[in-house]
Amino acid sequence: MKRNEVDRNKLSPMMVQYLDIKLNYEDAILFFRIGDFYEMFFEDAELASRELELTLTGKSCGLESRVPMCGVPHHAYLPYLEKLVEKGYKVAICEQLTDPNQKGMVERGVIQVVTKGTLMESSSLDEKSNNYIGSIYDFSHCYAISYADISTGEVNTELINYDTEKLINEIIRLDIKELIVNDLVDRKIINTLRENYSILITISSSLLDDDTYSYIYDGITDVRVVNSIKHLLYYLTDTKKGNLTHLQKVNIIDKNKYLELDVHSKRNLELVETLRLKERTYSLLWLLDKTKTAMGSRLLKRWIENPLVDKKQIERRYDFISKLLTEFILKEELRELLNNVYDLERLSGRISYGNLNARDLIQLKNSLSTLPHIKRILEELEYDRTLEVLDDLYELLDKSINEDAPVTIKEGNIIKKGYSKELDELKSLSSGGKDFILKLEQEERERTGIKNLKVGFNKVFGYYIEISNGQKDLIKDEYNYTRKQTLSNCERYVTPKLKEKEDLILNSDEKSIQLEYELFIQIRDIVRGYIPKIQNISNIISEVDVLLSLAVVSESNNYVRPTIVNDRCIYIKDARHPVVEKVANFTYVPNDIMMDNKTNILLITGPNMSGKSTFMRTLALTIIMAQMGSFVPCKECKIPIFDKIFTRIGASDDLVSGESTFMVEMKEANNAVSNATENSLILFDELGRGTATYDGMSLARSILEYVHNKVKCKTLFSTHYHELTILEQELRNLKNVHVSALEENGTITFLHKVKMGPVDRSYGIHVASLVGLPKEIIDRATEILDIYENPKNKKEVYKQTSLNLDMAEEKHDVIKEKLKEVDILKITPLEALNILDELKKEINEN
Ligand code: ADP
């Protein structure tokens, strides 16, 4: 049954209410609270029952047939909600806003819409990554993207040239989970992002027009930036509905401040996840992450993805790492202290949004308690930022919140004794009452002589005196017992005295729980005022955590401090690939990477599997690590600052579906040569192999010439076209290097050592035999190789084969050979005719 097809007039009032609310949340699954359940109806119910494997039932609502329905219990709805959100659905939570026990229909309203990008706490929220929600605003001449992590409060905006590819690249690079786009954005972009990258997209052009959050863009004059932020904010406030004042002032991303890495570099260099399995393990991030806090881990990821270009800022990071490496004891002490620092960034989000509990405040208190020690150590290490110590907040939390407070905030036991006089009085009344009860039990036993007399409590009758059937005859009128309840084995009574105390106890219990809740809210509001300070502290702690992590990794892996030079020379002695050297179960062979002022291109030849692409990646990773402020894996490193890195390595991932690998390869090459400057680095691995040999070789060569003559940036170019190695004679700034291999008795040993000069032959067939291709194929390939290398043997070999080789070309060569042998001056006309006849026969043969 479809929602749009039902006759409203026949529906029950509650279903009409449902339809009205649902009208505003067409694109979400509506969790409609009825009593203890969130119910779903119509298409929502069908979808949710499928996705969540719930039983689909029906509800009679005045129509002939029942409306499809399914539900989840409200006290355990979270896993269901998370599952739907994980799958990319939006869920609107509709609550009962008035007391359901009162007369009349309960009012209902949506209190928030939960989506992938707006999660604040959830088991599916990775604590080590940011969870970005973003907006794209198309201004017809440029794009603005704003993106925020509402679990941490970070907000960023950047302007992007009017270039679709760039826009998509950036969204993917930032790993934005959900987007709001204005209605000018091209549908093709939307489809690509939705279908190829599973990004949840909402089309809306509304801008927030109230001033609550104007501090986020305070002082910004570029209206595009302001509009873009308001565009994002409209959606955020509309879905979250609660307080979001933990959102921080916007960070305007100036691309010129960072080393630009295209999305291919991020993926191919396996910076934050591996190419094939898409896992963090074995990525650069995995290797470098020895952080102690989740905030540190998130920041490290941002540093890896955004290396710096400012020498001063980079060296500031080196300086602190150097300091940490010399101050071993302080370093260890600091690391130990960071163990006690909680995720303050995400905590600020919860404080502001209001969904935090007393345990969070205890975590905050514990974190604050370590700050004075951290501050002292940072001063000793001459760290250049000042950590604020929030003693007053610490004291407040210390005197107010119980260490063993429960997760719920409405059941009391949150506030410490001594914090509120009023609360303590209520509690003593209640506990005094309880003491009274105990005493009363004793007194009544003595008065009546009934040893097993008990004073008990239940919710319906309150306090009672319980006497077993065998003893009830002992009760006398003068005791003033009134019978309340008869059970099979006993009777329950009350006395006026008991009732009087009961009121007092129950009232004070209820009142104290209510008061505790109010006090908690007051404290939370005070803490809210500290959010900017807490965020500042988190910034410093995360930076220190990352630098500590880099120091620890440098130390255990023998990295060195890079020297940044001003001329365009690369000098890296004994460079190592940081991840390969760590995970390999063989000895890693370090290689020098040297490119002086006169060398811009290294043309790398060598057998497959010899280590060409590892060599290229090593350079890129060394540069990225150096520019993010880390020490690097080698013996000595002198490098200039690079502005951009482009890579075309390994398998292509098609950015826009339906394109061939070769097409993608050429697009990436185009992107590199047209955007690179003299200060960039280009890595081209086997460029051109995706097309026919001559085609590919010609392209590779012309691209090399173009880079050499026009772009003039440092470039590593690996190739299996030996023919290209002669370029060294023609292009002044190109040098041949090769990765050596040792061939003995038909087997090949890779030495992984990069040496000057070109390689003398290809070892592809040996690699094929190493992986166990059938002997027949290997033998035949060896024969064919022989033909190519020694054209004279061709005819004989070809005749043995039924493989589809290029016969026309073979004949052409044979005829050419024969003609070469003819000396026209020495033959008679008849001989000439005979030769001609022979040649014709040759052509007609087969
Ligand atoms: P190519 O690009 O030449 O096909 P790769 O760079 O992919 O080769 O390297 C092939 C394998 O050789 C890698 O997986 C790695 O295990 C190993 N390797 C590469 N370089 C080195 C090195 N310098 N030392 C030791 N092993 C290496």
Boltz pocket constraint, residues with backbone or C-beta under 6 A from the ligand:
constraints:
  - pocket:
      binder: B
      contacts: [[A, 580], [A, 584], [A, 586], [A, 587], [A, 588], [A, 589], [A, 590], [A, 591], [A, 606], [A, 607], [A, 608], [A, 609], [A, 610], [A, 611], [A, 612], [A, 613], [A, 614], [A, 615], [A, 751], [A, 752], [A, 753]]
      max_distance: 6.0
